[in-house]
Amino acid sequence: MKIEKRIKPSFSIIGKEGSTLDGQGFIQKLWEDANSHFNEVQSLAKKDENGNLIGIWGAMSDFSYSFKPWEENFSKGLYLAGIECTDNAQAPEGWTKWTIPGYEYLCAEVENENTFSDVLDYMNTNNITLVGAVHDFTCPSNGKNYMFFPIRTI
């Protein structure tokens, strides 16, 4: 497993919000809702110089919206399925905007269902502390999925 450090300043996401209180499969339902209504937020998405989306995020937070890790052994928290957007974008009705603080992250490509626990084991072995909620990231340019583990506030 390849893990690299990345610094990402504060950024905003517009998406569909839900929580673990919504029951089994809530994340998949959020993505289905976001994808089927993408046209409502497409113009708000941040794009690169070629007009491609910058990022698709599955952002997470504790219930206080402090972007702390999910509680009770990462089993309870909030999830936002969406796109990176301009900081001044206003979320349309039915959508939610989060602004994620800037962090230094450990970034790992998702290779299998153990990526999350494997990175946590690596962090534990190397005395690296998780300082915020882990985020899922899909890179539009290569289609690969990554997990971002915040290790230092910037």
C-alpha positions as CSV (number, residue, x, y, z in Angstrom):
1,M,0.0,0.0,0.0
2,K,1.4,3.4,-1.0
3,I,0.8,6.2,1.4
4,E,1.8,9.8,0.6
5,K,1.5,13.1,2.4
6,R,-0.6,15.8,0.9
7,I,-1.4,19.3,2.1
8,K,-4.8,20.6,1.1
9,P,-5.9,24.0,2.2
10,S,-9.5,24.6,3.3
11,F,-12.0,23.7,0.5
12,S,-15.8,23.5,0.0
13,I,-18.1,20.7,-1.0
14,I,-21.7,20.8,-2.1
15,G,-23.5,17.5,-1.7
16,K,-26.2,15.4,-0.2
17,E,-25.9,15.0,3.5
18,G,-26.9,12.1,5.7
19,S,-25.9,10.2,8.8
20,T,-25.4,6.8,10.2
21,L,-28.8,7.4,12.0
22,D,-30.4,7.0,8.5
23,G,-29.7,3.3,8.6
24,Q,-27.9,0.6,6.5
25,G,-27.0,1.7,2.9
26,F,-27.4,5.4,3.6
27,I,-24.1,6.4,1.8
28,Q,-25.1,4.5,-1.4
29,K,-28.5,6.3,-1.3
30,L,-26.8,9.7,-0.9
31,W,-24.6,9.0,-3.9
32,E,-27.7,7.9,-6.0
33,D,-29.5,11.1,-5.0
34,A,-26.4,13.3,-5.7
35,N,-25.7,11.7,-9.0
36,S,-29.3,11.8,-10.3
37,H,-29.5,15.5,-9.5
38,F,-25.9,16.5,-10.5
39,N,-27.2,19.0,-13.1
40,E,-28.5,21.2,-10.2
41,V,-24.9,21.8,-9.0
42,Q,-22.8,21.2,-12.0
43,S,-22.2,25.0,-12.6
44,L,-20.9,25.3,-9.0
45,A,-18.3,22.7,-9.4
46,K,-14.6,23.6,-9.3
47,K,-12.9,22.7,-12.6
48,D,-9.4,22.4,-13.8
49,E,-8.0,24.3,-16.8
50,N,-9.5,21.7,-19.2
51,G,-12.9,22.0,-17.7
52,N,-12.8,18.7,-15.8
53,L,-14.1,18.4,-12.2
54,I,-11.5,18.9,-9.5
55,G,-12.9,16.4,-7.1
56,I,-15.7,14.2,-6.0
57,W,-15.8,13.8,-2.2
58,G,-17.4,11.6,0.4
59,A,-16.7,14.0,3.3
60,M,-17.2,12.9,6.9
61,S,-17.7,14.7,10.2
62,D,-18.8,13.9,13.7
63,F,-22.3,15.0,14.7
64,S,-21.1,18.4,15.9
65,Y,-19.9,19.4,12.4
66,S,-16.4,19.9,13.8
67,F,-14.9,17.5,11.2
68,K,-13.7,15.2,14.0
69,P,-13.5,11.4,13.3
70,W,-16.7,9.4,13.5
71,E,-17.6,8.3,17.0
72,E,-17.9,4.9,18.6
73,N,-15.0,3.2,16.7
74,F,-15.8,5.1,13.4
75,S,-19.4,3.8,13.4
76,K,-21.5,7.0,14.0
77,G,-21.3,10.3,12.1
78,L,-22.3,12.5,9.2
79,Y,-21.5,12.0,5.5
80,L,-21.7,14.4,2.6
81,A,-21.7,13.0,-1.0
82,G,-20.7,15.7,-3.4
83,I,-18.4,17.8,-5.5
84,E,-15.7,20.3,-4.7
85,C,-17.1,23.7,-5.4
86,T,-16.0,27.3,-5.3
87,D,-15.9,28.7,-1.8
88,N,-18.5,31.4,-2.5
89,A,-21.0,28.9,-4.0
90,Q,-24.5,28.8,-2.5
91,A,-26.0,25.3,-2.0
92,P,-29.3,25.0,-3.9
93,E,-32.4,23.8,-2.1
94,G,-32.0,20.2,-1.1
95,W,-28.2,20.4,-1.1
96,T,-25.7,21.1,1.7
97,K,-22.4,22.9,1.7
98,W,-19.5,22.1,4.0
99,T,-16.2,23.9,4.2
100,I,-13.5,21.5,5.3
101,P,-10.6,22.9,7.2
102,G,-7.1,22.8,5.8
103,Y,-5.1,19.8,6.8
104,E,-2.0,17.8,6.0
105,Y,-3.2,14.4,5.0
106,L,-2.0,10.9,4.6
107,C,-3.5,9.8,1.3
108,A,-3.9,6.2,0.3
109,E,-5.4,4.7,-2.9
110,V,-8.3,2.4,-2.0
111,E,-7.1,-1.0,-3.0
112,N,-9.6,-3.2,-1.1
113,E,-12.1,-3.1,1.8
114,N,-9.1,-3.1,4.3
115,T,-7.6,0.2,3.2
116,F,-9.1,2.2,6.1
117,S,-8.0,-0.2,8.8
118,D,-4.6,-0.8,7.1
119,V,-3.8,3.0,7.1
120,L,-5.0,3.3,10.8
121,D,-2.6,0.4,11.6
122,Y,0.2,2.2,9.8
123,M,-0.5,5.4,11.7
124,N,-0.6,3.5,15.0
125,T,2.7,1.8,14.2
126,N,4.3,5.1,13.3
127,N,2.8,7.1,16.2
128,I,0.8,9.3,13.8
129,T,-2.4,10.8,15.3
130,L,-5.6,11.1,13.3
131,V,-6.7,14.7,13.9
132,G,-10.0,14.8,11.9
133,A,-12.5,12.8,10.0
134,V,-11.3,10.7,7.1
135,H,-12.7,11.6,3.6
136,D,-13.2,9.6,0.5
137,F,-12.0,11.2,-2.7
138,T,-12.6,10.1,-6.3
139,C,-10.1,11.7,-8.8
140,P,-12.1,12.6,-11.9
141,S,-9.0,12.6,-14.1
142,N,-8.0,9.0,-13.3
143,G,-11.2,7.5,-11.8
144,K,-9.3,6.2,-8.8
145,N,-10.6,6.3,-5.2
146,Y,-8.5,7.5,-2.3
147,M,-8.9,8.0,1.4
148,F,-7.6,11.2,3.0
149,F,-6.6,10.9,6.7
150,P,-6.0,14.3,8.4
151,I,-2.8,14.3,10.5
152,R,-2.2,18.0,11.0
153,T,-4.2,21.2,10.9
154,I,-2.7,23.8,8.6
